[in-house]
């Protein structure tokens, strides 16, 4: 097992844990940062705010779950030999693909669609921290994926 692959997977787990913490803090304070634009439908704004809170909480739970899975895969790869290595390979690829899909959906969704009634003024430092944590997790998953899916003959790996 390459040390850089394990390090990348550890960075993946740490990035997801930081993202989970940021998202949980965000959803906890969401109502403090929300104001409502004028709308003919008085229930639309509170419903949008509640929906944002629920999806942010789901994102925090999913990020924490991904961090636990990544950390468990690192431990299994370190202790489990060949099977653990394959578990870490599959975990790093799946988490990388999921994080890239979520990042693309969020980026596209933020520039398209209609203006919301519930305007959430999340502090810039928190948005930057959440995006940085996602970038760190993607970087860690990318490093782990590249290192783990590079196949070399067994005798060349043992001599290195």
Backbone torsions as a table, in degrees:
resi	resn	phi	psi	omega
1	UNK	NA	129.4	179.5
2	UNK	-75.8	136.7	179.8
3	UNK	-65.3	-36.9	-179.6
4	UNK	-65.3	-32.0	176.7
5	UNK	-68.4	-42.6	177.2
6	UNK	-65.4	-39.8	177.0
7	UNK	-62.9	-42.1	177.3
8	UNK	-62.2	-40.1	178.6
9	UNK	-68.7	-33.9	175.6
10	UNK	-67.0	-40.1	176.1
11	UNK	-63.6	-38.8	175.2
12	UNK	-58.2	-48.9	-179.2
13	UNK	-63.6	-42.0	179.6
14	UNK	-66.2	-40.4	178.1
15	UNK	-63.7	-42.3	177.8
16	UNK	-67.4	-36.6	177.3
17	UNK	-65.4	-41.4	177.2
18	UNK	-65.6	-39.1	177.2
19	UNK	-64.1	-41.0	178.1
20	UNK	-62.0	-42.1	179.2
21	UNK	-64.8	-43.8	178.9
22	UNK	-64.0	-43.2	179.1
23	UNK	-66.6	-37.3	178.4
24	UNK	-65.9	-43.5	177.4
25	UNK	-61.7	-40.5	180.0
26	UNK	-61.8	-49.3	-178.0
27	UNK	-69.6	-28.2	179.0
28	UNK	-67.2	-35.0	-177.6
29	UNK	-104.7	12.6	-173.4
30	UNK	-60.1	-42.2	-177.6
31	UNK	-68.5	-27.6	177.7
32	UNK	-67.2	-28.7	-174.6
33	UNK	-99.7	8.0	-174.2
34	UNK	-103.2	134.0	167.7
35	UNK	-131.8	159.3	-172.3
36	UNK	-113.0	133.9	175.7
37	UNK	-79.5	164.0	178.3
38	UNK	-65.3	134.4	179.2
39	UNK	-151.2	150.0	176.8
40	UNK	-76.0	-18.7	179.7
41	UNK	-104.2	107.0	-174.5
42	UNK	-71.5	-20.0	-179.4
43	UNK	-89.9	-13.0	-175.7
44	UNK	-65.2	-42.9	-178.7
45	UNK	-62.2	-53.8	178.1
46	UNK	-61.1	-34.3	177.9
47	UNK	-66.8	-41.6	177.1
48	UNK	-62.9	-41.0	179.6
49	UNK	-65.3	-42.2	178.9
50	UNK	-66.8	-39.2	177.0
51	UNK	-62.9	-42.5	177.6
52	UNK	-62.5	-40.1	179.2
53	UNK	-64.6	-43.0	-179.8
54	UNK	-64.8	-46.1	-178.5
55	UNK	-69.3	-31.5	175.5
56	UNK	-67.9	-39.6	176.4
57	UNK	-65.4	-41.3	176.6
58	UNK	-62.4	-38.7	176.1
59	UNK	-63.7	-39.8	177.6
60	UNK	-64.7	-42.8	179.3
61	UNK	-65.6	-43.6	179.2
62	UNK	-64.2	-39.4	178.2
63	UNK	-65.5	-42.4	177.7
64	UNK	-64.4	-41.3	177.6
65	UNK	-62.8	-42.5	176.9
66	UNK	-63.0	-38.0	178.1
67	UNK	-65.2	-41.4	178.4
68	UNK	-65.4	-42.8	178.4
69	UNK	-62.6	-43.8	180.0
70	UNK	-64.8	-43.7	179.1
71	UNK	-65.1	-40.3	176.9
72	UNK	-64.9	-36.7	177.6
73	UNK	-67.1	-36.8	176.8
74	UNK	-63.5	-46.5	179.3
75	UNK	-62.9	-41.6	178.8
76	UNK	-66.3	-38.4	178.7
77	UNK	-66.5	-36.6	-179.6
78	UNK	-71.5	-35.2	-175.2
79	UNK	-104.0	-20.4	-169.4
80	UNK	-96.6	2.5	177.8
81	UNK	69.0	-137.2	-174.8
82	UNK	-65.1	-41.4	179.5
83	UNK	-64.2	-43.1	177.6
84	UNK	-62.4	-36.4	176.7
85	UNK	-62.9	-41.6	178.6
86	UNK	-69.4	-36.0	176.0
87	UNK	-62.4	-43.4	178.7
88	UNK	-66.2	-38.4	176.9
89	UNK	-58.4	-52.0	-177.1
90	UNK	-66.4	-40.4	179.4
91	UNK	-62.9	-45.5	-177.8
92	UNK	-65.7	-39.0	178.8
93	UNK	-67.6	-46.4	-178.9
94	UNK	-62.9	-44.1	179.1
95	UNK	-66.9	-37.3	177.3
96	UNK	-61.7	-47.3	-179.6
97	UNK	-63.5	-44.3	179.3
98	UNK	-62.5	-43.6	-179.2
99	UNK	-66.4	-38.9	178.0
100	UNK	-66.1	-40.1	177.0
101	UNK	-63.3	-44.5	179.4
102	UNK	-63.9	-42.1	179.4
103	UNK	-62.2	-41.9	179.0
104	UNK	-66.7	-43.6	180.0
105	UNK	-62.8	-42.7	179.5
106	UNK	-66.0	-42.8	-179.6
107	UNK	-64.3	-44.1	179.9
108	UNK	-69.7	-40.9	179.9
109	UNK	-65.3	-27.1	-179.3
110	UNK	-76.9	-20.3	-178.9
111	UNK	-105.8	-8.5	179.0
112	UNK	-116.3	171.1	177.4
113	UNK	93.2	178.7	-177.8
114	UNK	-87.8	164.3	179.0
115	UNK	-68.8	135.8	179.9
116	UNK	-77.5	156.1	174.7
117	UNK	-84.1	-38.4	177.7
118	UNK	-88.2	107.3	-179.6
119	UNK	-96.7	116.0	-176.5
120	UNK	-103.6	114.0	-179.0
121	UNK	-93.4	70.8	176.6
122	UNK	-65.9	133.7	180.0
123	UNK	-58.0	143.6	-177.9
124	UNK	-61.7	-33.8	179.7
125	UNK	-64.3	-34.0	179.5
126	UNK	-74.8	-41.4	175.9
127	UNK	-61.3	-43.0	178.7
128	UNK	-64.4	-40.1	179.1
129	UNK	-65.8	-40.1	179.0
130	UNK	-65.9	-44.7	178.6
131	UNK	-67.5	-36.1	177.6
132	UNK	-66.2	-40.9	177.5
133	UNK	-63.4	-40.4	176.8
134	UNK	-64.5	-41.2	178.6
135	UNK	-64.5	-40.4	177.7
136	UNK	-63.6	-42.7	179.3
137	UNK	-64.5	-41.9	177.7
138	UNK	-64.8	-41.8	177.6
139	UNK	-61.8	-45.7	178.3
140	UNK	-62.0	-42.7	178.2
141	UNK	-66.0	-37.7	178.0
142	UNK	-65.0	-44.8	178.3
143	UNK	-62.3	-46.3	179.8
144	UNK	-62.1	-42.1	-179.0
145	UNK	-65.1	-46.5	-179.6
146	UNK	-62.9	-43.0	-178.7
147	UNK	-70.1	-37.4	-175.9
148	UNK	-80.8	-26.2	-178.9
149	UNK	-97.4	12.9	173.7
150	UNK	-94.5	108.7	-175.3
151	UNK	-92.4	132.1	174.1
152	UNK	-131.4	153.6	177.6
153	UNK	-59.2	149.6	-176.3
154	UNK	-60.6	-38.0	-178.6
155	UNK	-69.1	-29.3	178.4
156	UNK	-74.1	-34.2	179.8
157	UNK	-71.2	-37.8	-179.3
158	UNK	-69.7	-31.7	-179.0
159	UNK	-80.5	-17.0	-178.3
160	UNK	-79.7	NA	NA
